[in-house]
Amino acid sequence: MTLKRLAIIGSTGSIGRQTLEVVNDLRDYKVVALSCGHNFSLFRKQLMKFKPDYAATLGDAVYLREEFPETIFFFGADGIEEMLEAAMPDAVVNGASGAVGLRYSLKAIETSKRLCLANKESLVCGGKLLIEKAVQRGVEIIPVDSEHSGIFQLMIGDSRPEKIFITASGGALRDYPLEQIEEATLEEVLKHPTWSMGKRITIDSATMVNKGLEVIEAHYLFNYEEKDILTYICRNSLIHGGAIYRDGVIKLHVGEADMKIPIAYSLSYPVRTYSSPHIKLDRLTLSLEEIDYRRYPALKLAREITGVPSKQIAYNAADEVAVKYFEKGAIKFGDIFRIIYRVVEKVFEASPHNFDEVLEIDRFSRKLAEREVIEL
Ligand SMILES: NC(=O)c1ccc[n+]([C@@H]2O[C@H](COP(=O)([O-])OP(=O)(O)OC[C@H]3O[C@@H](n4cnc5c(N)ncnc54)[C@H](OP(=O)(O)O)[C@@H]3O)[C@@H](O)[C@H]2O)c1
């Protein structure tokens, strides 16, 4: 059997580590390229185990180059792109975090036949650019986000649903008294009730910025207007998404809250080769709740700007900046939304035509966000 050649961007992150676990189980893939940011000690272990032909790090890790002479190393963000060009893999998993992920997604489309997309910021910041480029080149974009993977699976072999919906757990503060949310601490916010994920996405779950980004992601992936992408809270995170049909039928995508399942599906699609235990059907409780926008104003704001690329870029950039300050203890939890709102309000409506224009709006928005932090 010929092994499929796989590259993973962000192999030291939550998505990257779980992708390697899946690859270890599936055994249909050869990891040909790995990249990390700065976690060199974990990266070293991954290099020892998977022995990729190519590797890239954001900083220059000279000692790794010396220790692994069989691997060809690249450095910096340009280096990650060069790694993809050298490896020409069959599939790329983009598990980088942040808007920077767009440049790797665009490069993955030039160098590979399938992009397994975890980096939702790629679609939030460059949705139209990315989708058009993938269509032109005949490259598949398979979503890794569990909600979008669910919708993607529900849409196969059926009429187009009238509406779709994605769910949210509600994050760590879903039952906090409204008036206390503003002051919630980092420790409280990081206690996610159902999913185990990276730091930023866990904080973004508590603000529901994450769900806002996902509504925008669904808009570009599935070509629905914002009003036809519904959102509900599912407390146990067993319902990931649903498709609502004109004949009154609603199909649900149900499964364990385990990212390895959608990661594996994005790799093996159109078949299922990954094994994972089922939910015990006699403990299956399915219920959805309306979302209270007073508790999650960031989701409402995301809905208002869906389809306006410059504001989407600003929304994400301001959140990235604000979350960093919140992690450092420099701002309050409630300030995260305040900063995003003010930045989004100040950025003009525009549609960037290429990555450089996206970057320009991203940089401008980050500067505005930094200023908002000072002026709080
Ligand atoms: N975690 C989840 O369960 C989950 C679920 C659905 C979607 N997603 C999405 O998947 C993406 C990754 O999330 P995550 O939780 O895995 O994040 P994470 O744990 O923070 O990992 C991010 C990875 O990207 C690397 N990285 C950081 N900055 C980079 C840069 N400028 N260029 C290249 N690589 C960089 C990091 O390297 P170092 O750590 O070595 O510095 C790390 O390997 C996000 O867009 C997130 O929204 C995540």
The ligand as an SDF file (V2000), in Angstrom:
LIG
                    3D

 48 52  0  0  0  0  0  0  0  0999 V2000
   -7.5850   22.8480   19.7930 N   0  0  0  0  0  0  0  0  0  0  0  0
   -8.7050   22.4490   19.2880 C   0  0  0  0  0  0  0  0  0  0  0  0
   -9.3360   21.5120   19.7920 O   0  0  0  0  0  0  0  0  0  0  0  0
   -9.2780   23.1110   18.0710 C   0  0  0  0  0  0  0  0  0  0  0  0
  -10.5390   22.7140   17.5990 C   0  0  0  0  0  0  0  0  0  0  0  0
  -11.0310   23.2870   16.4380 C   0  0  0  0  0  0  0  0  0  0  0  0
  -10.2920   24.2550   15.7580 C   0  0  0  0  0  0  0  0  0  0  0  0
   -9.0870   24.6370   16.2490 N   0  0  0  0  0  0  0  0  0  0  0  0
   -8.3250   25.6740   15.5300 C   0  0  0  0  0  0  0  0  0  0  0  0
   -7.0620   25.1220   15.1700 O   0  0  0  0  0  0  0  0  0  0  0  0
   -6.0510   26.1220   15.2160 C   0  0  0  0  0  0  0  0  0  0  0  0
   -4.9540   25.6690   16.1790 C   0  0  0  0  0  0  0  0  0  0  0  0
   -5.5170   25.5950   17.4880 O   0  0  0  0  0  0  0  0  0  0  0  0
   -4.7370   24.9020   18.7000 P   0  0  0  0  0  0  0  0  0  0  0  0
   -5.6800   24.9240   19.8210 O   0  0  0  0  0  0  0  0  0  0  0  0
   -4.1270   23.6220   18.2210 O   0  0  0  0  0  0  0  0  0  0  0  0
   -3.5940   25.9930   18.9550 O   0  0  0  0  0  0  0  0  0  0  0  0
   -2.2600   25.8200   19.8190 P   0  0  0  0  0  0  0  0  0  0  0  0
   -2.3780   24.6790   20.7540 O   0  0  0  0  0  0  0  0  0  0  0  0
   -1.9500   27.1640   20.3230 O   0  0  0  0  0  0  0  0  0  0  0  0
   -1.1580   25.3990   18.7110 O   0  0  0  0  0  0  0  0  0  0  0  0
   -0.7440   26.2740   17.6940 C   0  0  0  0  0  0  0  0  0  0  0  0
    0.3920   25.6600   16.9090 C   0  0  0  0  0  0  0  0  0  0  0  0
    0.8360   26.6170   15.9340 O   0  0  0  0  0  0  0  0  0  0  0  0
    2.2250   26.9190   16.1710 C   0  0  0  0  0  0  0  0  0  0  0  0
    2.4040   28.3380   15.8850 N   0  0  0  0  0  0  0  0  0  0  0  0
    2.2000   29.3830   16.7240 C   0  0  0  0  0  0  0  0  0  0  0  0
    2.4520   30.5430   16.0730 N   0  0  0  0  0  0  0  0  0  0  0  0
    2.8170   30.2070   14.8220 C   0  0  0  0  0  0  0  0  0  0  0  0
    3.2020   30.9640   13.6730 C   0  0  0  0  0  0  0  0  0  0  0  0
    3.2750   32.3060   13.7020 N   0  0  0  0  0  0  0  0  0  0  0  0
    3.5230   30.2840   12.5370 N   0  0  0  0  0  0  0  0  0  0  0  0
    3.4700   28.9380   12.5100 C   0  0  0  0  0  0  0  0  0  0  0  0
    3.1130   28.1680   13.5480 N   0  0  0  0  0  0  0  0  0  0  0  0
    2.7790   28.8080   14.6910 C   0  0  0  0  0  0  0  0  0  0  0  0
    2.4830   26.5620   17.6220 C   0  0  0  0  0  0  0  0  0  0  0  0
    3.8630   26.2930   17.8130 O   0  0  0  0  0  0  0  0  0  0  0  0
    4.5970   26.2900   19.2640 P   0  0  0  0  0  0  0  0  0  0  0  0
    3.5890   25.7950   20.2520 O   0  0  0  0  0  0  0  0  0  0  0  0
    5.7330   25.3320   19.0290 O   0  0  0  0  0  0  0  0  0  0  0  0
    5.0730   27.6670   19.5270 O   0  0  0  0  0  0  0  0  0  0  0  0
    1.6130   25.3170   17.7390 C   0  0  0  0  0  0  0  0  0  0  0  0
    2.2700   24.2270   17.1480 O   0  0  0  0  0  0  0  0  0  0  0  0
   -6.7620   27.4110   15.6580 C   0  0  0  0  0  0  0  0  0  0  0  0
   -7.1290   28.1420   14.5360 O   0  0  0  0  0  0  0  0  0  0  0  0
   -8.0090   26.9050   16.3690 C   0  0  0  0  0  0  0  0  0  0  0  0
   -9.0740   27.8180   16.3340 O   0  0  0  0  0  0  0  0  0  0  0  0
   -8.5660   24.0790   17.3800 C   0  0  0  0  0  0  0  0  0  0  0  0
  1  2  1  0
  2  3  2  0
  2  4  1  0
  4  5  1  0
  4 48  2  0
  5  6  2  0
  6  7  1  0
  7  8  2  0
  8  9  1  0
  8 48  1  0
  9 10  1  0
  9 46  1  0
 10 11  1  0
 11 12  1  0
 11 44  1  0
 12 13  1  0
 13 14  1  0
 14 15  2  0
 14 16  1  0
 14 17  1  0
 17 18  1  0
 18 19  2  0
 18 20  1  0
 18 21  1  0
 21 22  1  0
 22 23  1  0
 23 24  1  0
 23 42  1  0
 24 25  1  0
 25 26  1  0
 25 36  1  0
 26 27  1  0
 26 35  1  0
 27 28  2  0
 28 29  1  0
 29 30  1  0
 29 35  2  0
 30 31  1  0
 30 32  2  0
 32 33  1  0
 33 34  2  0
 34 35  1  0
 36 37  1  0
 36 42  1  0
 37 38  1  0
 38 39  2  0
 38 40  1  0
 38 41  1  0
 42 43  1  0
 44 45  1  0
 44 46  1  0
 46 47  1  0
M  CHG  2   8   1  16  -1
M  END
$$$$
